[in-house]
Amino acid sequence: MREQDEWKSGHVKGAPPIPLSHLGSQLGRLARDAEIIAVCKSGGRSSRGVSILRGAGCERVVNMRGEMTAWERAGLPFAT
């Protein structure tokens, strides 16, 4: 759910770049039965994204707890 400027500053390695502002037009890229983990910087946009995804029939959607801040602190794979 990270917007383009945030994506360029860093993102979860391997995650597809689908910002919240483009989510509606990108729903076709996502498998409705796949596990989807929404992430942004602080949780606001990813929370809205989870609602959109669930409304579109995606059932296995969660908002990543702690967001990018927690991901970075944990030393998990990060891409720029």
mmCIF file as gemmi writes it, N, C-alpha and C atoms, coordinates in Angstrom:
data_model
loop_
_atom_site.group_PDB
_atom_site.id
_atom_site.type_symbol
_atom_site.label_atom_id
_atom_site.label_alt_id
_atom_site.label_comp_id
_atom_site.label_asym_id
_atom_site.label_entity_id
_atom_site.label_seq_id
_atom_site.pdbx_PDB_ins_code
_atom_site.Cartn_x
_atom_site.Cartn_y
_atom_site.Cartn_z
_atom_site.occupancy
_atom_site.B_iso_or_equiv
_atom_site.pdbx_formal_charge
_atom_site.auth_seq_id
_atom_site.auth_asym_id
_atom_site.pdbx_PDB_model_num
ATOM 1 N N . MET Axp A 1 ? 0.816 -1.181 0 1 0 ? 1 A 1
ATOM 2 C CA . MET Axp A 1 ? 0 0 0 1 0 ? 1 A 1
ATOM 3 C C . MET Axp A 1 ? 0.872 1.262 0 1 0 ? 1 A 1
ATOM 4 N N . ARG Axp A 2 ? 2.168 1.071 -0.044 1 0 ? 2 A 1
ATOM 5 C CA . ARG Axp A 2 ? 3.073 2.214 -0.024 1 0 ? 2 A 1
ATOM 6 C C . ARG Axp A 2 ? 2.983 2.987 -1.336 1 0 ? 2 A 1
ATOM 7 N N . GLU Axp A 3 ? 2.955 4.288 -1.226 1 0 ? 3 A 1
ATOM 8 C CA . GLU Axp A 3 ? 2.929 5.13 -2.418 1 0 ? 3 A 1
ATOM 9 C C . GLU Axp A 3 ? 4.314 5.147 -3.057 1 0 ? 3 A 1
ATOM 10 N N . GLN Axp A 4 ? 4.408 5.639 -4.279 1 0 ? 4 A 1
ATOM 11 C CA . GLN Axp A 4 ? 5.638 5.533 -5.06 1 0 ? 4 A 1
ATOM 12 C C . GLN Axp A 4 ? 6.856 6.129 -4.352 1 0 ? 4 A 1
ATOM 13 N N . ASP Axp A 5 ? 6.731 7.294 -3.728 1 0 ? 5 A 1
ATOM 14 C CA . ASP Axp A 5 ? 7.887 7.895 -3.057 1 0 ? 5 A 1
ATOM 15 C C . ASP Axp A 5 ? 8.357 7.049 -1.882 1 0 ? 5 A 1
ATOM 16 N N . GLU Axp A 6 ? 7.427 6.45 -1.145 1 0 ? 6 A 1
ATOM 17 C CA . GLU Axp A 6 ? 7.791 5.565 -0.041 1 0 ? 6 A 1
ATOM 18 C C . GLU Axp A 6 ? 8.426 4.278 -0.577 1 0 ? 6 A 1
ATOM 19 N N . TRP Axp A 7 ? 7.868 3.75 -1.657 1 0 ? 7 A 1
ATOM 20 C CA . TRP Axp A 7 ? 8.38 2.525 -2.264 1 0 ? 7 A 1
ATOM 21 C C . TRP Axp A 7 ? 9.849 2.692 -2.629 1 0 ? 7 A 1
ATOM 22 N N . LYS Axp A 8 ? 10.186 3.844 -3.21 1 0 ? 8 A 1
ATOM 23 C CA . LYS Axp A 8 ? 11.564 4.105 -3.614 1 0 ? 8 A 1
ATOM 24 C C . LYS Axp A 8 ? 12.496 4.195 -2.417 1 0 ? 8 A 1
ATOM 25 N N . SER Axp A 9 ? 11.979 4.64 -1.269 1 0 ? 9 A 1
ATOM 26 C CA . SER Axp A 9 ? 12.831 4.765 -0.082 1 0 ? 9 A 1
ATOM 27 C C . SER Axp A 9 ? 13.034 3.421 0.61 1 0 ? 9 A 1
ATOM 28 N N . GLY Axp A 10 ? 12.209 2.432 0.281 1 0 ? 10 A 1
ATOM 29 C CA . GLY Axp A 10 ? 12.376 1.096 0.826 1 0 ? 10 A 1
ATOM 30 C C . GLY Axp A 10 ? 11.066 0.346 0.92 1 0 ? 10 A 1
ATOM 31 N N . HIS Axp A 11 ? 11.142 -0.965 0.732 1 0 ? 11 A 1
ATOM 32 C CA . HIS Axp A 11 ? 9.954 -1.8 0.773 1 0 ? 11 A 1
ATOM 33 C C . HIS Axp A 11 ? 10.334 -3.238 1.109 1 0 ? 11 A 1
ATOM 34 N N . VAL Axp A 12 ? 9.332 -4.039 1.436 1 0 ? 12 A 1
ATOM 35 C CA . VAL Axp A 12 ? 9.546 -5.456 1.717 1 0 ? 12 A 1
ATOM 36 C C . VAL Axp A 12 ? 10.054 -6.111 0.44 1 0 ? 12 A 1
ATOM 37 N N . LYS Axp A 13 ? 11.189 -6.774 0.545 1 0 ? 13 A 1
ATOM 38 C CA . LYS Axp A 13 ? 11.791 -7.409 -0.625 1 0 ? 13 A 1
ATOM 39 C C . LYS Axp A 13 ? 10.837 -8.441 -1.221 1 0 ? 13 A 1
ATOM 40 N N . GLY Axp A 14 ? 10.587 -8.333 -2.516 1 0 ? 14 A 1
ATOM 41 C CA . GLY Axp A 14 ? 9.719 -9.268 -3.228 1 0 ? 14 A 1
ATOM 42 C C . GLY Axp A 14 ? 8.253 -8.872 -3.269 1 0 ? 14 A 1
ATOM 43 N N . ALA Axp A 15 ? 7.881 -7.834 -2.531 1 0 ? 15 A 1
ATOM 44 C CA . ALA Axp A 15 ? 6.482 -7.401 -2.513 1 0 ? 15 A 1
ATOM 45 C C . ALA Axp A 15 ? 6.137 -6.661 -3.806 1 0 ? 15 A 1
ATOM 46 N N . PRO Axp A 16 ? 4.93 -6.873 -4.345 1 0 ? 16 A 1
ATOM 47 C CA . PRO Axp A 16 ? 4.546 -6.144 -5.558 1 0 ? 16 A 1
ATOM 48 C C . PRO Axp A 16 ? 4.237 -4.683 -5.224 1 0 ? 16 A 1
ATOM 49 N N . PRO Axp A 17 ? 4.621 -3.769 -6.1 1 0 ? 17 A 1
ATOM 50 C CA . PRO Axp A 17 ? 4.375 -2.34 -5.843 1 0 ? 17 A 1
ATOM 51 C C . PRO Axp A 17 ? 2.95 -1.93 -6.205 1 0 ? 17 A 1
ATOM 52 N N . ILE Axp A 18 ? 2.034 -2.064 -5.261 1 0 ? 18 A 1
ATOM 53 C CA . ILE Axp A 18 ? 0.646 -1.663 -5.505 1 0 ? 18 A 1
ATOM 54 C C . ILE Axp A 18 ? 0.264 -0.63 -4.443 1 0 ? 18 A 1
ATOM 55 N N . PRO Axp A 19 ? 0.395 0.659 -4.769 1 0 ? 19 A 1
ATOM 56 C CA . PRO Axp A 19 ? 0.006 1.692 -3.798 1 0 ? 19 A 1
ATOM 57 C C . PRO Axp A 19 ? -1.511 1.741 -3.631 1 0 ? 19 A 1
ATOM 58 N N . LEU Axp A 20 ? -1.951 2.203 -2.487 1 0 ? 20 A 1
ATOM 59 C CA . LEU Axp A 20 ? -3.382 2.297 -2.21 1 0 ? 20 A 1
ATOM 60 C C . LEU Axp A 20 ? -4.101 3.082 -3.299 1 0 ? 20 A 1
ATOM 61 N N . SER Axp A 21 ? -3.479 4.134 -3.805 1 0 ? 21 A 1
ATOM 62 C CA . SER Axp A 21 ? -4.12 4.966 -4.82 1 0 ? 21 A 1
ATOM 63 C C . SER Axp A 21 ? -4.381 4.224 -6.132 1 0 ? 21 A 1
ATOM 64 N N . HIS Axp A 22 ? -3.742 3.072 -6.336 1 0 ? 22 A 1
ATOM 65 C CA . HIS Axp A 22 ? -3.938 2.273 -7.554 1 0 ? 22 A 1
ATOM 66 C C . HIS Axp A 22 ? -4.552 0.905 -7.27 1 0 ? 22 A 1
ATOM 67 N N . LEU Axp A 23 ? -4.886 0.637 -6.029 1 0 ? 23 A 1
ATOM 68 C CA . LEU Axp A 23 ? -5.347 -0.695 -5.658 1 0 ? 23 A 1
ATOM 69 C C . LEU Axp A 23 ? -6.576 -1.134 -6.447 1 0 ? 23 A 1
ATOM 70 N N . GLY Axp A 24 ? -7.554 -0.277 -6.588 1 0 ? 24 A 1
ATOM 71 C CA . GLY Axp A 24 ? -8.776 -0.635 -7.318 1 0 ? 24 A 1
ATOM 72 C C . GLY Axp A 24 ? -8.509 -1.105 -8.73 1 0 ? 24 A 1
ATOM 73 N N . SER Axp A 25 ? -7.59 -0.451 -9.425 1 0 ? 25 A 1
ATOM 74 C CA . SER Axp A 25 ? -7.29 -0.828 -10.809 1 0 ? 25 A 1
ATOM 75 C C . SER Axp A 25 ? -6.336 -2.015 -10.9 1 0 ? 25 A 1
ATOM 76 N N . GLN Axp A 26 ? -5.739 -2.415 -9.79 1 0 ? 26 A 1
ATOM 77 C CA . GLN Axp A 26 ? -4.778 -3.513 -9.786 1 0 ? 26 A 1
ATOM 78 C C . GLN Axp A 26 ? -5.323 -4.801 -9.181 1 0 ? 26 A 1
ATOM 79 N N . LEU Axp A 27 ? -6.586 -4.809 -8.79 1 0 ? 27 A 1
ATOM 80 C CA . LEU Axp A 27 ? -7.164 -5.994 -8.148 1 0 ? 27 A 1
ATOM 81 C C . LEU Axp A 27 ? -7.032 -7.248 -9.011 1 0 ? 27 A 1
ATOM 82 N N . GLY Axp A 28 ? -7.052 -7.093 -10.322 1 0 ? 28 A 1
ATOM 83 C CA . GLY Axp A 28 ? -6.932 -8.233 -11.223 1 0 ? 28 A 1
ATOM 84 C C . GLY Axp A 28 ? -5.585 -8.932 -11.139 1 0 ? 28 A 1
ATOM 85 N N . ARG Axp A 29 ? -4.575 -8.264 -10.616 1 0 ? 29 A 1
ATOM 86 C CA . ARG Axp A 29 ? -3.245 -8.86 -10.468 1 0 ? 29 A 1
ATOM 87 C C . ARG Axp A 29 ? -3.159 -9.815 -9.29 1 0 ? 29 A 1
ATOM 88 N N . LEU Axp A 30 ? -4.154 -9.749 -8.399 1 0 ? 30 A 1
ATOM 89 C CA . LEU Axp A 30 ? -4.088 -10.504 -7.152 1 0 ? 30 A 1
ATOM 90 C C . LEU Axp A 30 ? -5.014 -11.708 -7.176 1 0 ? 30 A 1
ATOM 91 N N . ALA Axp A 31 ? -4.502 -12.84 -6.741 1 0 ? 31 A 1
ATOM 92 C CA . ALA Axp A 31 ? -5.321 -14.052 -6.636 1 0 ? 31 A 1
ATOM 93 C C . ALA Axp A 31 ? -6.21 -13.921 -5.412 1 0 ? 31 A 1
ATOM 94 N N . ARG Axp A 32 ? -7.494 -14.097 -5.594 1 0 ? 32 A 1
ATOM 95 C CA . ARG Axp A 32 ? -8.453 -13.931 -4.487 1 0 ? 32 A 1
ATOM 96 C C . ARG Axp A 32 ? -8.219 -14.922 -3.349 1 0 ? 32 A 1
ATOM 97 N N . ASP Axp A 33 ? -7.598 -16.071 -3.651 1 0 ? 33 A 1
ATOM 98 C CA . ASP Axp A 33 ? -7.371 -17.071 -2.613 1 0 ? 33 A 1
ATOM 99 C C . ASP Axp A 33 ? -5.958 -17.012 -2.021 1 0 ? 33 A 1
ATOM 100 N N . ALA Axp A 34 ? -5.154 -16.058 -2.465 1 0 ? 34 A 1
ATOM 101 C CA . ALA Axp A 34 ? -3.783 -15.929 -1.957 1 0 ? 34 A 1
ATOM 102 C C . ALA Axp A 34 ? -3.76 -15.213 -0.611 1 0 ? 34 A 1
ATOM 103 N N . GLU Axp A 35 ? -2.739 -15.503 0.178 1 0 ? 35 A 1
ATOM 104 C CA . GLU Axp A 35 ? -2.529 -14.754 1.409 1 0 ? 35 A 1
ATOM 105 C C . GLU Axp A 35 ? -1.913 -13.41 1.025 1 0 ? 35 A 1
ATOM 106 N N . ILE Axp A 36 ? -2.52 -12.33 1.478 1 0 ? 36 A 1
ATOM 107 C CA . ILE Axp A 36 ? -2.046 -10.986 1.151 1 0 ? 36 A 1
ATOM 108 C C . ILE Axp A 36 ? -1.763 -10.255 2.457 1 0 ? 36 A 1
ATOM 109 N N . ILE Axp A 37 ? -0.571 -9.69 2.541 1 0 ? 37 A 1
ATOM 110 C CA . ILE Axp A 37 ? -0.189 -8.919 3.716 1 0 ? 37 A 1
ATOM 111 C C . ILE Axp A 37 ? -0.028 -7.477 3.272 1 0 ? 37 A 1
ATOM 112 N N . ALA Axp A 38 ? -0.887 -6.613 3.785 1 0 ? 38 A 1
ATOM 113 C CA . ALA Axp A 38 ? -0.857 -5.2 3.43 1 0 ? 38 A 1
ATOM 114 C C . ALA Axp A 38 ? 0.106 -4.472 4.361 1 0 ? 38 A 1
ATOM 115 N N . VAL Axp A 39 ? 0.89 -3.556 3.791 1 0 ? 39 A 1
ATOM 116 C CA . VAL Axp A 39 ? 1.871 -2.825 4.592 1 0 ? 39 A 1
ATOM 117 C C . VAL Axp A 39 ? 2.019 -1.402 4.068 1 0 ? 39 A 1
ATOM 118 N N . CYS Axp A 40 ? 2.166 -0.474 4.978 1 0 ? 40 A 1
ATOM 119 C CA . CYS Axp A 40 ? 2.516 0.904 4.638 1 0 ? 40 A 1
ATOM 120 C C . CYS Axp A 40 ? 3.446 1.391 5.747 1 0 ? 40 A 1
ATOM 121 N N . LYS Axp A 41 ? 3.623 2.68 5.867 1 0 ? 41 A 1
ATOM 122 C CA . LYS Axp A 41 ? 4.557 3.174 6.884 1 0 ? 41 A 1
ATOM 123 C C . LYS Axp A 41 ? 3.987 3.11 8.294 1 0 ? 41 A 1
ATOM 124 N N . SER Axp A 42 ? 2.728 3.509 8.453 1 0 ? 42 A 1
ATOM 125 C CA . SER Axp A 42 ? 2.185 3.582 9.818 1 0 ? 42 A 1
ATOM 126 C C . SER Axp A 42 ? 0.915 2.77 10.04 1 0 ? 42 A 1
ATOM 127 N N . GLY Axp A 43 ? 0.286 2.254 8.999 1 0 ? 43 A 1
ATOM 128 C CA . GLY Axp A 43 ? -0.877 1.401 9.162 1 0 ? 43 A 1
ATOM 129 C C . GLY Axp A 43 ? -2.195 1.965 8.667 1 0 ? 43 A 1
ATOM 130 N N . GLY Axp A 44 ? -2.272 3.253 8.426 1 0 ? 44 A 1
ATOM 131 C CA . GLY Axp A 44 ? -3.523 3.852 7.983 1 0 ? 44 A 1
ATOM 132 C C . GLY Axp A 44 ? -3.949 3.41 6.596 1 0 ? 44 A 1
ATOM 133 N N . ARG Axp A 45 ? -3.067 3.556 5.624 1 0 ? 45 A 1
ATOM 134 C CA . ARG Axp A 45 ? -3.401 3.169 4.248 1 0 ? 45 A 1
ATOM 135 C C . ARG Axp A 45 ? -3.534 1.669 4.097 1 0 ? 45 A 1
ATOM 136 N N . SER Axp A 46 ? -2.684 0.923 4.773 1 0 ? 46 A 1
ATOM 137 C CA . SER Axp A 46 ? -2.791 -0.535 4.642 1 0 ? 46 A 1
ATOM 138 C C . SER Axp A 46 ? -4.089 -1.037 5.268 1 0 ? 46 A 1
ATOM 139 N N . SER Axp A 47 ? -4.546 -0.389 6.31 1 0 ? 47 A 1
ATOM 140 C CA . SER Axp A 47 ? -5.835 -0.754 6.91 1 0 ? 47 A 1
ATOM 141 C C . SER Axp A 47 ? -6.978 -0.513 5.916 1 0 ? 47 A 1
ATOM 142 N N . ARG Axp A 48 ? -6.934 0.624 5.213 1 0 ? 48 A 1
ATOM 143 C CA . ARG Axp A 48 ? -7.946 0.902 4.19 1 0 ? 48 A 1
ATOM 144 C C . ARG Axp A 48 ? -7.825 -0.109 3.049 1 0 ? 48 A 1
ATOM 145 N N . GLY Axp A 49 ? -6.588 -0.454 2.7 1 0 ? 49 A 1
ATOM 146 C CA . GLY Axp A 49 ? -6.365 -1.436 1.643 1 0 ? 49 A 1
ATOM 147 C C . GLY Axp A 49 ? -6.943 -2.797 1.994 1 0 ? 49 A 1
ATOM 148 N N . VAL Axp A 50 ? -6.792 -3.208 3.252 1 0 ? 50 A 1
ATOM 149 C CA . VAL Axp A 50 ? -7.366 -4.478 3.703 1 0 ? 50 A 1
ATOM 150 C C . VAL Axp A 50 ? -8.879 -4.455 3.505 1 0 ? 50 A 1
ATOM 151 N N . SER Axp A 51 ? -9.514 -3.35 3.844 1 0 ? 51 A 1
ATOM 152 C CA . SER Axp A 51 ? -10.967 -3.236 3.669 1 0 ? 51 A 1
ATOM 153 C C . SER Axp A 51 ? -11.362 -3.359 2.2 1 0 ? 51 A 1
ATOM 154 N N . ILE Axp A 52 ? -10.616 -2.695 1.337 1 0 ? 52 A 1
ATOM 155 C CA . ILE Axp A 52 ? -10.884 -2.767 -0.107 1 0 ? 52 A 1
ATOM 156 C C . ILE Axp A 52 ? -10.719 -4.198 -0.609 1 0 ? 52 A 1
ATOM 157 N N . LEU Axp A 53 ? -9.631 -4.836 -0.216 1 0 ? 53 A 1
ATOM 158 C CA . LEU Axp A 53 ? -9.352 -6.197 -0.662 1 0 ? 53 A 1
ATOM 159 C C . LEU Axp A 53 ? -10.414 -7.183 -0.179 1 0 ? 53 A 1
ATOM 160 N N . ARG Axp A 54 ? -10.798 -7.062 1.068 1 0 ? 54 A 1
ATOM 161 C CA . ARG Axp A 54 ? -11.844 -7.954 1.592 1 0 ? 54 A 1
ATOM 162 C C . ARG Axp A 54 ? -13.164 -7.706 0.879 1 0 ? 54 A 1
ATOM 163 N N . GLY Axp A 55 ? -13.466 -6.449 0.582 1 0 ? 55 A 1
ATOM 164 C CA . GLY Axp A 55 ? -14.679 -6.111 -0.157 1 0 ? 55 A 1
ATOM 165 C C . GLY Axp A 55 ? -14.675 -6.664 -1.571 1 0 ? 55 A 1
ATOM 166 N N . ALA Axp A 56 ? -13.469 -6.894 -2.108 1 0 ? 56 A 1
ATOM 167 C CA . ALA Axp A 56 ? -13.333 -7.442 -3.458 1 0 ? 56 A 1
ATOM 168 C C . ALA Axp A 56 ? -13.304 -8.971 -3.451 1 0 ? 56 A 1
ATOM 169 N N . GLY Axp A 57 ? -13.478 -9.572 -2.284 1 0 ? 57 A 1
ATOM 170 C CA . GLY Axp A 57 ? -13.533 -11.021 -2.214 1 0 ? 57 A 1
ATOM 171 C C . GLY Axp A 57 ? -12.26 -11.718 -1.779 1 0 ? 57 A 1
ATOM 172 N N . CYS Axp A 58 ? -11.232 -10.958 -1.435 1 0 ? 58 A 1
ATOM 173 C CA . CYS Axp A 58 ? -9.999 -11.562 -0.923 1 0 ? 58 A 1
ATOM 174 C C . CYS Axp A 58 ? -10.213 -11.861 0.56 1 0 ? 58 A 1
ATOM 175 N N . GLU Axp A 59 ? -10.125 -13.122 0.921 1 0 ? 59 A 1
ATOM 176 C CA . GLU Axp A 59 ? -10.44 -13.522 2.293 1 0 ? 59 A 1
ATOM 177 C C . GLU Axp A 59 ? -9.219 -13.643 3.194 1 0 ? 59 A 1
ATOM 178 N N . ARG Axp A 60 ? -8.059 -13.89 2.623 1 0 ? 60 A 1
ATOM 179 C CA . ARG Axp A 60 ? -6.851 -14.116 3.422 1 0 ? 60 A 1
ATOM 180 C C . ARG Axp A 60 ? -5.974 -12.868 3.397 1 0 ? 60 A 1
ATOM 181 N N . VAL Axp A 61 ? -6.498 -11.784 3.952 1 0 ? 61 A 1
ATOM 182 C CA . VAL Axp A 61 ? -5.812 -10.497 3.936 1 0 ? 61 A 1
ATOM 183 C C . VAL Axp A 61 ? -5.6 -10.022 5.368 1 0 ? 61 A 1
ATOM 184 N N . VAL Axp A 62 ? -4.39 -9.581 5.664 1 0 ? 62 A 1
ATOM 185 C CA . VAL Axp A 62 ? -4.085 -9.033 6.986 1 0 ? 62 A 1
ATOM 186 C C . VAL Axp A 62 ? -3.277 -7.748 6.837 1 0 ? 62 A 1
ATOM 187 N N . ASN Axp A 63 ? -3.326 -6.94 7.872 1 0 ? 63 A 1
ATOM 188 C CA . ASN Axp A 63 ? -2.531 -5.725 7.954 1 0 ? 63 A 1
ATOM 189 C C . ASN Axp A 63 ? -1.297 -6.067 8.781 1 0 ? 63 A 1
ATOM 190 N N . MET Axp A 64 ? -0.103 -5.85 8.233 1 0 ? 64 A 1
ATOM 191 C CA . MET Axp A 64 ? 1.124 -6.222 8.932 1 0 ? 64 A 1
ATOM 192 C C . MET Axp A 64 ? 1.301 -5.394 10.206 1 0 ? 64 A 1
ATOM 193 N N . ARG Axp A 65 ? 1.346 -6.061 11.318 1 0 ? 65 A 1
ATOM 194 C CA . ARG Axp A 65 ? 1.507 -5.413 12.611 1 0 ? 65 A 1
ATOM 195 C C . ARG Axp A 65 ? 2.885 -4.753 12.703 1 0 ? 65 A 1
ATOM 196 N N . GLY Axp A 66 ? 2.907 -3.516 13.109 1 0 ? 66 A 1
ATOM 197 C CA . GLY Axp A 66 ? 4.168 -2.797 13.26 1 0 ? 66 A 1
ATOM 198 C C . GLY Axp A 66 ? 4.646 -2.104 11.996 1 0 ? 66 A 1
ATOM 199 N N . GLU Axp A 67 ? 4.058 -2.484 10.872 1 0 ? 67 A 1
ATOM 200 C CA . GLU Axp A 67 ? 4.346 -1.858 9.578 1 0 ? 67 A 1
ATOM 201 C C . GLU Axp A 67 ? 5.836 -1.876 9.234 1 0 ? 67 A 1
ATOM 202 N N . MET Axp A 68 ? 6.268 -0.985 8.347 1 0 ? 68 A 1
ATOM 203 C CA . MET Axp A 68 ? 7.644 -0.984 7.851 1 0 ? 68 A 1
ATOM 204 C C . MET Axp A 68 ? 8.659 -0.692 8.96 1 0 ? 68 A 1
ATOM 205 N N . THR Axp A 69 ? 8.266 0.071 9.943 1 0 ? 69 A 1
ATOM 206 C CA . THR Axp A 69 ? 9.178 0.381 11.042 1 0 ? 69 A 1
ATOM 207 C C . THR Axp A 69 ? 9.606 -0.905 11.75 1 0 ? 69 A 1
ATOM 208 N N . ALA Axp A 70 ? 8.652 -1.762 12.069 1 0 ? 70 A 1
ATOM 209 C CA . ALA Axp A 70 ? 8.961 -3.027 12.735 1 0 ? 70 A 1
ATOM 210 C C . ALA Axp A 70 ? 9.76 -3.946 11.821 1 0 ? 70 A 1
ATOM 211 N N . TRP Axp A 71 ? 9.414 -3.958 10.544 1 0 ? 71 A 1
ATOM 212 C CA . TRP Axp A 71 ? 10.117 -4.799 9.57 1 0 ? 71 A 1
ATOM 213 C C . TRP Axp A 71 ? 11.603 -4.427 9.54 1 0 ? 71 A 1
ATOM 214 N N . GLU Axp A 72 ? 11.883 -3.135 9.44 1 0 ? 72 A 1
ATOM 215 C CA . GLU Axp A 72 ? 13.269 -2.669 9.401 1 0 ? 72 A 1
ATOM 216 C C . GLU Axp A 72 ? 14.007 -2.984 10.698 1 0 ? 72 A 1
ATOM 217 N N . ARG Axp A 73 ? 13.365 -2.72 11.831 1 0 ? 73 A 1
ATOM 218 C CA . ARG Axp A 73 ? 13.998 -2.978 13.134 1 0 ? 73 A 1
ATOM 219 C C . ARG Axp A 73 ? 14.342 -4.452 13.32 1 0 ? 73 A 1
ATOM 220 N N . ALA Axp A 74 ? 13.53 -5.326 12.739 1 0 ? 74 A 1
ATOM 221 C CA . ALA Axp A 74 ? 13.764 -6.764 12.863 1 0 ? 74 A 1
ATOM 222 C C . ALA Axp A 74 ? 14.877 -7.247 11.94 1 0 ? 74 A 1
ATOM 223 N N . GLY Axp A 75 ? 15.359 -6.369 11.05 1 0 ? 75 A 1
ATOM 224 C CA . GLY Axp A 75 ? 16.43 -6.734 10.132 1 0 ? 75 A 1
ATOM 225 C C . GLY Axp A 75 ? 15.984 -7.686 9.034 1 0 ? 75 A 1
ATOM 226 N N . LEU Axp A 76 ? 14.711 -7.644 8.7 1 0 ? 76 A 1
ATOM 227 C CA . LEU Axp A 76 ? 14.175 -8.523 7.647 1 0 ? 76 A 1
ATOM 228 C C . LEU Axp A 76 ? 14.523 -7.966 6.267 1 0 ? 76 A 1
ATOM 229 N N . PRO Axp A 77 ? 14.444 -8.807 5.212 1 0 ? 77 A 1
ATOM 230 C CA . PRO Axp A 77 ? 14.847 -8.379 3.86 1 0 ? 77 A 1
ATOM 231 C C . PRO Axp A 77 ? 14.13 -7.101 3.418 1 0 ? 77 A 1
ATOM 232 N N . PHE Axp A 78 ? 14.918 -6.138 3.019 1 0 ? 78 A 1
ATOM 233 C CA . PHE Axp A 78 ? 14.442 -4.804 2.691 1 0 ? 78 A 1
ATOM 234 C C . PHE Axp A 78 ? 15.072 -4.414 1.359 1 0 ? 78 A 1
ATOM 235 N N . ALA Axp A 79 ? 14.295 -3.848 0.472 1 0 ? 79 A 1
ATOM 236 C CA . ALA Axp A 79 ? 14.81 -3.447 -0.84 1 0 ? 79 A 1
ATOM 237 C C . ALA Axp A 79 ? 14.602 -1.956 -1.045 1 0 ? 79 A 1
ATOM 238 N N . THR Axp A 80 ? 15.479 -1.375 -1.845 1 0 ? 80 A 1
ATOM 239 C CA . THR Axp A 80 ? 15.333 0.041 -2.205 1 0 ? 80 A 1
ATOM 240 C C . THR Axp A 80 ? 15.404 0.198 -3.702 1 0 ? 80 A 1
